[in-house]
């Protein structure tokens, strides 16, 4: 299936009756007056720590200064020059631990500059106005294939077109955008908003998108290498990790990532569910508990095997979850699932208490009632897809590359979650962009970037 010229992102294939449509922005957009006031608070630091904290190294003081002087178009150009997915990153980046977290105002005991909101203000205005800042370069006669249509591949594809290389993206799903479309919490970024940004990125022209193509099954990597002069692998992560305890095949026990994708792309009726338990303590788990509450589940409990303070998920996300009424069960390890009388559907999670070293405490078994259980303890890696290719090194499921995305196989590059194991969208963008620059050097016969 090839995306049409008028609908390169596959927007027409996005169902209108999706569960995610009930969600609104958790962080409302700034008005013009609010943006000007916030921009004028910026100290425009020369050696800005916020820039160093951004994986794509956007010139943050520069784009904020341009907002302050009324040059919104110039502000957006500055952002997109460093991060072509700056619109979605403005919404989904954990700015509290990146740019905003490193703002110098934090050391002064004053509120930091709201960099993410200012970035959204500038980029939203640019997309709404139909502005396009970049053109495809003169045809180089070279062709690059990209596997996966997520942020890493999109960033790489756009940069490669600016270099003049022909580009083809192969995506197994019917819609484009990867995690932005199928996995980001809808109170941050809905699927339709993701596809609008994708369409804008693909608007540079010359990027052929082939959806419904599973590389490794429908076509081999070796075949793609024959078709193209270079290959970039930007696939994400795989299936949800399973607990490996009795009863996890019962009805209404699901992997959290798979559930999120269904919630974002399909109609989902949760009216029969009143008690949801989410197993895990990472950011996916924190997203899911908030989503379940917003979709009307009365009782939502986060079940984590460590202490509240030790959760790997962002503390500000957990604070927001608690405001929504989510409860926490700490030092609790699932050991099985309780079934209904017919043995088909889950009714509870059988747990045991853990001590401070996370070892089970004898005699502490208990059951948390649940008619929906979502397991958010991680995902499998997809490095094995490349393990048969000579020269490619896989370490703990990740594709090993140098800092520019080069693998040990000539002409094969990688970036995004298959390389970094599952970091932020902005990291995938940075890796895709870096790989595109390295690919261009390779196609030109240069020894280095």
ROZA-203720 format. One record per residue (C-alpha): chain; z, y, x. Coordinates in pm, 1 decimal, padded with zeros to 6 digits. Last residue first. Layout:
N
<'A',<Z,Y,X>>
...
# end
This chain:
449
<'A',<00836.6,01357.7,03089.5>>
<'A',<00751.9,01134.4,03383.7>>
<'A',<00466.5,00949.5,03551.8>>
<'A',<00201.4,01125.5,03346.1>>
<'A',<-00091.5,00921.4,03220.0>>
<'A',<-00159.6,01147.5,02924.4>>
<'A',<-00062.6,00869.5,02683.8>>
<'A',<00266.1,00817.8,02871.7>>
<'A',<00347.2,01189.6,02867.1>>
<'A',<00279.0,01200.8,02492.9>>
<'A',<00499.4,00895.2,02443.4>>
<'A',<00781.9,01063.7,02636.6>>
<'A',<00759.6,01374.0,02416.3>>
<'A',<00753.2,01153.7,02106.9>>
<'A',<01055.9,00959.9,02236.2>>
<'A',<01259.7,01279.3,02264.8>>
<'A',<01168.5,01377.4,01909.0>>
<'A',<01261.1,01037.3,01771.2>>
<'A',<01590.6,01037.9,01960.8>>
<'A',<01687.2,01385.1,01836.9>>
<'A',<01592.5,01300.6,01479.6>>
<'A',<01793.4,00977.9,01494.5>>
<'A',<02093.1,01167.4,01629.0>>
<'A',<02061.4,01421.2,01345.4>>
<'A',<02069.3,01140.3,01091.2>>
<'A',<02406.1,01028.9,01229.9>>
<'A',<02481.0,00715.4,01431.3>>
<'A',<02407.7,00351.1,01354.6>>
<'A',<02371.4,00115.5,01649.1>>
<'A',<02210.1,00365.2,01885.8>>
<'A',<01875.8,00191.1,01942.4>>
<'A',<01804.7,00020.6,01610.0>>
<'A',<01979.6,00320.1,01448.1>>
<'A',<01732.3,00576.3,01576.4>>
<'A',<01491.9,00536.0,01866.5>>
<'A',<01241.4,00300.7,02025.4>>
<'A',<00941.8,00304.7,02260.7>>
<'A',<00676.7,00047.4,02348.7>>
<'A',<00382.6,00149.1,02569.8>>
<'A',<00476.7,-00083.3,02854.8>>
<'A',<00772.5,-00304.5,02772.0>>
<'A',<01105.4,-00224.0,02936.8>>
<'A',<01186.2,00015.7,02654.7>>
<'A',<01127.5,00389.5,02675.4>>
<'A',<01330.8,00603.3,02433.8>>
<'A',<01359.2,00908.7,02656.0>>
<'A',<01719.2,00842.4,02762.5>>
<'A',<01622.8,00491.6,02875.0>>
<'A',<01593.3,00211.8,02624.5>>
<'A',<01790.4,-00094.3,02512.1>>
<'A',<01721.2,-00215.0,02159.4>>
<'A',<02052.4,-00289.0,01991.3>>
<'A',<02176.8,-00624.8,01866.8>>
<'A',<02463.0,-00647.2,02112.7>>
<'A',<02219.4,-00572.8,02394.4>>
<'A',<01849.6,-00641.7,02340.9>>
<'A',<01609.9,-00597.5,02633.2>>
<'A',<01235.5,-00574.1,02572.1>>
<'A',<01019.2,-00675.9,02867.7>>
<'A',<00863.5,-00977.5,02700.2>>
<'A',<00863.2,-00942.6,02319.5>>
<'A',<01059.7,-01219.4,02148.0>>
<'A',<01369.8,-01002.6,02104.0>>
<'A',<01186.0,-00731.9,01911.4>>
<'A',<01293.0,-00823.7,01558.2>>
<'A',<01626.3,-00932.1,01705.7>>
<'A',<01713.4,-00565.2,01752.1>>
<'A',<01768.1,-00538.5,01379.2>>
<'A',<02143.6,-00487.3,01365.8>>
<'A',<02366.0,-00621.1,01088.8>>
<'A',<02561.5,-00375.5,00881.4>>
<'A',<02921.6,-00261.9,00865.7>>
<'A',<03248.1,-00323.3,00683.2>>
<'A',<03156.1,-00170.0,00347.4>>
<'A',<03210.3,-00446.5,00091.1>>
<'A',<03184.1,-00328.6,-00268.5>>
<'A',<03397.8,-00512.2,-00523.4>>
<'A',<03355.1,-00461.7,-00898.3>>
<'A',<03578.3,-00614.2,-01167.1>>
<'A',<03888.0,-00566.4,-00954.6>>
<'A',<04260.0,-00644.7,-00965.1>>
<'A',<04425.7,-00627.1,-00619.1>>
<'A',<04597.4,-00957.6,-00549.8>>
<'A',<04891.3,-01021.2,-00316.4>>
<'A',<04980.1,-01235.0,-00015.2>>
<'A',<05277.1,-01122.4,00191.4>>
<'A',<05430.6,-01462.3,00266.3>>
<'A',<05323.0,-01474.0,00630.4>>
<'A',<05224.3,-01142.6,00784.0>>
<'A',<04862.8,-01145.5,00898.6>>
<'A',<04790.9,-00983.4,01239.2>>
<'A',<04658.5,-00627.5,01247.5>>
<'A',<04865.5,-00525.1,01553.5>>
<'A',<05078.9,-00303.0,01327.8>>
<'A',<05134.2,-00594.2,01089.1>>
<'A',<04886.1,-00706.9,00829.2>>
<'A',<04943.0,-00772.5,00459.8>>
<'A',<04743.7,-01046.1,00290.5>>
<'A',<04479.4,-01005.1,00024.2>>
<'A',<04316.9,-01183.8,-00270.5>>
<'A',<04068.3,-00944.0,-00430.7>>
<'A',<04042.3,-00954.7,-00808.2>>
<'A',<03847.1,-01039.0,-01120.6>>
<'A',<03517.4,-01150.2,-00967.4>>
<'A',<03255.8,-01315.2,-01186.7>>
<'A',<03127.8,-01673.0,-01206.1>>
<'A',<03425.2,-01910.6,-01201.3>>
<'A',<03420.5,-01960.9,-01578.4>>
<'A',<03781.8,-01848.4,-01614.4>>
<'A',<03726.1,-01537.9,-01401.3>>
<'A',<03720.1,-01549.8,-01022.1>>
<'A',<03965.3,-01433.9,-00754.1>>
<'A',<03816.2,-01335.6,-00420.0>>
<'A',<03930.4,-01442.2,-00076.3>>
<'A',<04119.5,-01345.8,00239.2>>
<'A',<04091.4,-00968.0,00208.0>>
<'A',<04307.1,-00792.3,00471.6>>
<'A',<04546.2,-00514.2,00369.3>>
<'A',<04707.6,-00288.5,00626.2>>
<'A',<04661.6,-00000.7,00382.8>>
<'A',<04573.3,00017.4,00012.4>>
<'A',<04436.3,00360.7,-00078.0>>
<'A',<04384.4,00526.8,-00415.0>>
<'A',<04086.5,00739.7,-00521.5>>
<'A',<04172.9,01019.4,-00764.8>>
<'A',<03891.4,01265.9,-00700.4>>
<'A',<04121.3,01473.7,-00477.5>>
<'A',<04184.1,01154.0,-00281.2>>
<'A',<03812.2,01119.9,-00216.4>>
<'A',<03792.9,01477.9,-00088.3>>
<'A',<04074.8,01406.3,00157.5>>
<'A',<03891.9,01092.6,00264.7>>
<'A',<03577.3,01292.3,00342.5>>
<'A',<03778.9,01545.2,00544.2>>
<'A',<03930.4,01258.9,00745.1>>
<'A',<03592.6,01131.2,00861.8>>
<'A',<03572.0,00752.6,00856.6>>
<'A',<03720.0,00551.5,01143.4>>
<'A',<04045.6,00501.7,00951.1>>
<'A',<04350.5,00517.2,01176.4>>
<'A',<04549.8,00775.7,00982.2>>
<'A',<04540.6,00564.0,00667.8>>
<'A',<04665.7,00261.1,00857.1>>
<'A',<04456.0,-00045.2,00927.4>>
<'A',<04309.3,-00331.9,00724.4>>
<'A',<04154.7,-00102.0,00465.3>>
<'A',<04116.9,-00138.5,00088.3>>
<'A',<03997.1,00179.4,-00082.9>>
<'A',<04086.8,00165.2,-00450.8>>
<'A',<03894.1,00302.1,-00748.4>>
<'A',<04036.0,00303.9,-01101.2>>
<'A',<03851.2,00476.2,-01386.2>>
<'A',<03492.7,00397.2,-01285.6>>
<'A',<03291.5,00686.7,-01426.8>>
<'A',<02991.7,00737.2,-01201.6>>
<'A',<03180.3,01010.3,-01015.4>>
<'A',<03457.6,00762.8,-00932.5>>
<'A',<03213.9,00501.4,-00802.5>>
<'A',<03033.8,00762.0,-00592.3>>
<'A',<03357.1,00885.9,-00437.8>>
<'A',<03461.0,00532.9,-00342.9>>
<'A',<03112.2,00466.9,-00206.2>>
<'A',<03099.3,00765.2,00028.4>>
<'A',<03434.0,00678.5,00184.3>>
<'A',<03324.6,00318.8,00236.1>>
<'A',<03005.2,00435.0,00403.7>>
<'A',<03207.6,00669.6,00624.3>>
<'A',<03428.7,00394.4,00758.4>>
<'A',<03747.9,00243.4,00618.7>>
<'A',<03639.5,-00082.2,00461.6>>
<'A',<03663.0,-00283.1,00139.6>>
<'A',<03588.9,-00087.6,-00177.7>>
<'A',<03773.7,-00204.1,-00487.9>>
<'A',<03650.0,-00098.9,-00832.2>>
<'A',<03848.8,-00132.0,-01151.2>>
<'A',<03710.1,-00015.2,-01487.1>>
<'A',<03362.2,-00167.9,-01488.1>>
<'A',<03172.9,-00231.2,-01811.5>>
<'A',<03033.4,00123.8,-01823.2>>
<'A',<02891.3,00089.3,-01471.5>>
<'A',<02525.2,00097.6,-01576.4>>
<'A',<02286.1,00159.3,-01287.2>>
<'A',<01931.5,00291.4,-01328.9>>
<'A',<01758.5,00251.5,-00996.5>>
<'A',<01676.7,00430.3,-00669.2>>
<'A',<02001.2,00595.6,-00563.5>>
<'A',<02239.7,00345.9,-00721.6>>
<'A',<02032.1,00052.1,-00601.1>>
<'A',<02033.7,00188.9,-00247.5>>
<'A',<02408.2,00251.5,-00265.7>>
<'A',<02467.0,-00105.4,-00382.0>>
<'A',<02271.7,-00248.6,-00088.0>>
<'A',<02475.4,-00031.2,00147.2>>
<'A',<02804.3,-00137.0,-00013.7>>
<'A',<02743.4,-00512.4,00000.6>>
<'A',<02816.1,-00663.8,-00335.9>>
<'A',<03080.0,-00863.3,-00526.4>>
<'A',<02995.3,-00813.1,-00894.5>>
<'A',<02913.7,-01182.9,-00949.1>>
<'A',<03080.1,-01423.2,-00710.6>>
<'A',<02918.6,-01496.7,-00374.4>>
<'A',<03219.4,-01354.1,-00189.1>>
<'A',<03437.5,-01625.8,-00339.6>>
<'A',<03586.0,-01777.2,-00025.9>>
<'A',<03587.2,-01554.6,00285.5>>
<'A',<03309.4,-01474.1,00533.5>>
<'A',<03352.4,-01097.8,00506.0>>
<'A',<02979.3,-01024.7,00500.4>>
<'A',<02802.2,-00754.4,00699.0>>
<'A',<02556.6,-00556.1,00489.2>>
<'A',<02190.4,-00621.3,00565.9>>
<'A',<01995.4,-00452.5,00843.1>>
<'A',<02010.5,-00128.7,01039.0>>
<'A',<01742.1,00131.5,01091.7>>
<'A',<01386.9,00092.5,01210.8>>
<'A',<01241.7,00352.0,01444.2>>
<'A',<01014.1,00144.2,01665.4>>
<'A',<00750.4,00354.6,01839.4>>
<'A',<00422.2,00199.9,01952.1>>
<'A',<00158.1,00323.5,02193.5>>
<'A',<-00220.8,00305.1,02225.8>>
<'A',<-00252.1,00153.5,01880.2>>
<'A',<-00425.0,-00136.1,01707.9>>
<'A',<-00353.2,-00393.4,01979.2>>
<'A',<00013.5,-00295.8,01991.7>>
<'A',<00023.0,-00328.4,01614.8>>
<'A',<-00101.5,-00686.6,01643.3>>
<'A',<00166.8,-00766.5,01901.0>>
<'A',<00432.6,-00622.4,01673.0>>
<'A',<00323.6,-00867.8,01408.0>>
<'A',<00189.2,-00788.4,01061.0>>
<'A',<00305.0,-00894.5,00717.6>>
<'A',<00618.9,-01062.3,00853.6>>
<'A',<00723.0,-00896.0,01179.1>>
<'A',<00642.1,-00555.8,01039.3>>
<'A',<00707.3,-00548.7,00667.0>>
<'A',<00435.2,-00339.5,00503.5>>
<'A',<00503.3,-00211.8,00151.4>>
<'A',<00423.0,00141.7,00257.0>>
<'A',<00140.6,00250.8,00488.2>>
<'A',<00170.7,00618.0,00579.1>>
<'A',<-00114.8,00787.8,00765.9>>
<'A',<-00003.3,01106.9,00938.4>>
<'A',<-00303.5,01332.6,00990.3>>
<'A',<-00164.6,01629.9,00805.9>>
<'A',<00113.7,01876.6,00886.2>>
<'A',<00215.9,01814.3,00526.7>>
<'A',<00394.5,01498.8,00637.2>>
<'A',<00704.2,01709.1,00708.5>>
<'A',<00678.4,01882.1,00369.9>>
<'A',<00633.1,01551.0,00188.6>>
<'A',<00939.5,01416.9,00369.2>>
<'A',<01140.8,01721.7,00261.3>>
<'A',<01046.9,01669.6,-00102.4>>
<'A',<01122.1,01298.6,-00059.3>>
<'A',<01476.7,01375.6,00053.6>>
<'A',<01532.5,01606.0,-00243.7>>
<'A',<01417.7,01328.9,-00479.5>>
<'A',<01650.3,01079.6,-00311.0>>
<'A',<01957.0,01297.6,-00355.6>>
<'A',<02132.0,01454.8,-00059.8>>
<'A',<02501.9,01541.0,-00020.0>>
<'A',<02643.3,01451.4,-00362.7>>
<'A',<02380.7,01176.7,-00353.7>>
<'A',<02554.4,00991.6,-00066.6>>
<'A',<02284.7,00912.9,00188.5>>
<'A',<02144.7,00559.0,00175.0>>
<'A',<01802.0,00528.3,00014.6>>
<'A',<01618.5,00855.7,00070.0>>
<'A',<01790.3,00993.9,00377.9>>
<'A',<01841.4,00638.2,00506.0>>
<'A',<01468.5,00578.0,00534.3>>
<'A',<01248.4,00866.4,00427.4>>
<'A',<00950.7,00702.9,00258.0>>
<'A',<00925.7,00517.3,-00070.5>>
<'A',<00766.3,00180.0,-00145.7>>
<'A',<00977.2,00003.1,00115.5>>
<'A',<00849.8,-00193.8,00416.7>>
<'A',<00727.8,00113.6,00607.4>>
<'A',<00447.8,00134.2,00865.3>>
<'A',<00372.3,00485.8,00994.5>>
<'A',<00030.1,00567.1,01141.8>>
<'A',<-00029.1,00859.0,01377.8>>
<'A',<-00330.2,01012.8,01548.1>>
<'A',<-00232.0,01213.8,01855.4>>
<'A',<-00287.6,01590.5,01870.8>>
<'A',<00035.0,01693.6,02046.1>>
<'A',<00149.5,01857.9,01722.1>>
<'A',<00071.9,01525.6,01557.8>>
<'A',<00305.8,01352.4,01802.7>>
<'A',<00586.2,01595.7,01714.7>>
<'A',<00548.4,01519.8,01345.3>>
<'A',<00536.6,01145.6,01402.5>>
<'A',<00845.0,01145.9,01625.1>>
<'A',<01053.1,01337.7,01371.8>>
<'A',<00933.8,01111.3,01091.4>>
<'A',<00997.2,00799.6,01299.8>>
<'A',<01355.8,00894.5,01379.9>>
<'A',<01429.3,01023.6,01026.6>>
<'A',<01317.4,00703.8,00849.2>>
<'A',<00969.2,00567.5,00794.6>>
<'A',<00995.2,00240.4,00986.0>>
<'A',<00760.5,00116.6,01257.7>>
<'A',<00550.6,00389.9,01416.0>>
<'A',<00196.6,00333.6,01543.8>>
<'A',<00042.5,00580.5,01788.8>>
<'A',<-00328.2,00652.5,01834.8>>
<'A',<-00506.6,00842.1,02111.6>>
<'A',<-00832.3,01037.6,02088.6>>
<'A',<-00642.1,01353.0,02176.1>>
<'A',<-00749.4,01536.5,01861.4>>
<'A',<-00661.7,01904.6,01897.0>>
<'A',<-00302.7,01974.7,01791.5>>
<'A',<-00169.4,01946.1,01438.6>>
<'A',<-00029.1,02270.1,01304.3>>
<'A',<00324.8,02401.9,01286.1>>
<'A',<00521.8,02664.0,01094.1>>
<'A',<00445.4,02573.7,00736.3>>
<'A',<00590.9,02799.6,00467.9>>
<'A',<00574.2,02676.8,00111.0>>
<'A',<00810.4,02946.4,-00011.7>>
<'A',<01060.3,02690.7,-00144.0>>
<'A',<01042.3,02508.2,00189.5>>
<'A',<01122.5,02823.0,00385.9>>
<'A',<01402.3,02931.6,00152.7>>
<'A',<01564.7,02589.7,00174.4>>
<'A',<01547.5,02607.3,00554.1>>
<'A',<01724.0,02942.1,00583.4>>
<'A',<02005.8,02879.5,00333.4>>
<'A',<02053.2,02521.4,00450.4>>
<'A',<02104.8,02639.2,00806.2>>
<'A',<02354.9,02897.8,00683.3>>
<'A',<02543.4,02626.6,00492.0>>
<'A',<02550.5,02402.1,00797.6>>
<'A',<02668.7,02681.5,01025.8>>
<'A',<02967.4,02785.7,00816.3>>
<'A',<03118.2,02993.8,01096.9>>
<'A',<03468.6,02876.4,01181.1>>
<'A',<03773.9,03000.4,00987.6>>
<'A',<04016.3,03177.7,01222.2>>
<'A',<04279.6,03037.3,01459.2>>
<'A',<04105.5,03189.3,01758.6>>
<'A',<04028.4,02848.1,01906.8>>
<'A',<03856.5,02745.1,01583.5>>
<'A',<03659.0,03071.8,01595.1>>
<'A',<03482.6,02938.6,01903.1>>
<'A',<03278.9,02700.3,01687.0>>
<'A',<03307.8,02344.0,01819.0>>
<'A',<03398.0,02178.0,01487.0>>
<'A',<03128.1,02381.4,01315.7>>
<'A',<02866.1,02237.6,01550.1>>
<'A',<02974.6,01872.3,01545.0>>
<'A',<03294.5,01726.5,01396.0>>
<'A',<03309.2,01952.4,01089.6>>
<'A',<02931.1,01964.0,01088.4>>
<'A',<02917.2,01605.2,00965.0>>
<'A',<02541.6,01644.0,00913.0>>
<'A',<02423.9,01557.4,00561.6>>
<'A',<02330.3,01890.5,00403.4>>
<'A',<02196.5,02098.7,00691.1>>
<'A',<02054.5,01775.0,00831.8>>
<'A',<01838.3,01744.4,00521.1>>
<'A',<01671.4,02081.6,00574.0>>
<'A',<01664.7,02062.2,00953.3>>
<'A',<01439.4,01759.2,00943.5>>
<'A',<01196.6,01921.6,01189.4>>
<'A',<01485.8,01977.7,01428.5>>
<'A',<01433.9,02194.1,01737.0>>
<'A',<01137.8,02406.3,01628.6>>
<'A',<01254.0,02357.5,01270.7>>
<'A',<01568.9,02562.6,01328.5>>
<'A',<01402.1,02852.1,01510.2>>
<'A',<01123.4,02860.5,01251.8>>
<'A',<01381.8,02874.0,00971.5>>
<'A',<01547.3,03177.7,01126.7>>
<'A',<01212.4,03348.3,01179.1>>
<'A',<01134.4,03305.1,00811.7>>
<'A',<01476.9,03437.5,00712.5>>
<'A',<01438.1,03755.6,00914.9>>
<'A',<01689.2,03970.5,00727.1>>
<'A',<01876.3,04088.4,01037.8>>
<'A',<02180.7,03867.5,00972.0>>
<'A',<01953.7,03572.8,00900.3>>
<'A',<01783.5,03628.0,01234.2>>
<'A',<02119.6,03640.5,01409.3>>
<'A',<02207.3,03304.7,01252.2>>
<'A',<01889.1,03145.2,01386.0>>
<'A',<01955.5,03278.7,01734.9>>
<'A',<02325.5,03190.3,01744.2>>
<'A',<02235.2,02832.7,01641.6>>
<'A',<01963.1,02761.1,01895.9>>
<'A',<01921.6,02405.0,01767.7>>
<'A',<02034.0,02155.4,02030.3>>
<'A',<01900.9,01842.7,01854.4>>
<'A',<02228.3,01653.9,01916.3>>
<'A',<02425.7,01964.2,01809.2>>
<'A',<02755.4,01998.3,01999.0>>
<'A',<02588.2,02184.9,02286.4>>
<'A',<02456.7,02443.0,02041.0>>
<'A',<02802.4,02487.5,01885.4>>
<'A',<02950.4,02550.2,02231.5>>
<'A',<02749.6,02874.8,02254.5>>
<'A',<02690.7,03001.9,02606.1>>
<'A',<02567.9,03344.7,02495.2>>
<'A',<02789.0,03353.2,02184.8>>
<'A',<02636.5,03521.2,01881.3>>
<'A',<02982.8,03630.7,01757.9>>
<'A',<02900.1,03516.7,01404.5>>
<'A',<03073.0,03708.8,01125.6>>
<'A',<02745.3,03880.8,01038.0>>
<'A',<02594.2,03548.0,00940.0>>
<'A',<02875.8,03486.1,00690.0>>
<'A',<02825.3,03819.7,00513.7>>
<'A',<02447.9,03781.5,00511.6>>
<'A',<02469.9,03427.4,00373.7>>
<'A',<02715.0,03529.7,00102.2>>
<'A',<02492.6,03817.1,-00005.0>>
<'A',<02186.7,03591.4,-00014.9>>
<'A',<02370.0,03327.8,-00218.3>>
<'A',<02501.4,03024.4,-00034.5>>
<'A',<02421.1,02676.1,-00159.8>>
<'A',<02690.6,02471.4,-00332.2>>
<'A',<02876.6,02205.4,-00128.7>>
<'A',<02929.3,01895.2,-00341.9>>
<'A',<02576.9,01930.0,-00471.6>>
<'A',<02534.6,01765.9,-00811.1>>
<'A',<02544.8,01397.4,-00898.7>>
<'A',<02438.2,01266.1,-01239.6>>
<'A',<02088.2,01196.6,-01104.8>>
<'A',<02224.2,00928.0,-00871.3>>
<'A',<02213.2,00658.5,-01139.9>>
<'A',<01836.0,00679.0,-01152.7>>
<'A',<01626.5,00730.2,-01462.5>>
<'A',<01331.8,00918.3,-01307.4>>
<'A',<01215.1,00622.8,-01100.0>>
<'A',<01073.1,00716.0,-00754.9>>
<'A',<00719.5,00576.6,-00724.0>>
<'A',<00560.6,00915.9,-00786.7>>
<'A',<00751.4,01054.2,-00488.3>>
<'A',<00581.2,00811.6,-00248.5>>
<'A',<00610.8,01040.2,00053.3>>
<'A',<00237.3,01095.3,00093.9>>
<'A',<00182.6,01195.5,-00270.5>>
<'A',<-00134.8,01403.9,-00288.1>>
<'A',<-00300.3,01226.4,00006.3>>
<'A',<-00199.0,00891.8,-00135.9>>
<'A',<00053.5,00660.4,00024.8>>
<'A',<-00101.7,00336.0,00145.2>>
<'A',<00000.0,00000.0,00000.0>>
# end
